[in-house]
């Protein structure tokens, strides 16, 4: 079954709202939340890369992956 959207227009005929079937809304909302979480991950990676660049520029010693993993298992 094809879902049908309905538009609400003002007195000038300009679309101001849309009514979507609930299953369509659920899909849109689910996709939005997945993208939001993906964006959070990408931004965290970007921030981490910036932190690494800054530390290297300042000559700071960075923790190795091996040290990090060892620390995480303690």
ABEGO torsion letter per residue (X at the ends): XBBBBBBBBBAAGBBABBBBBAAAAAAAAAAAAAAAAAAAAAAAAAAAAAAAAAAAAAGBBBBBAAAAAAAAAX
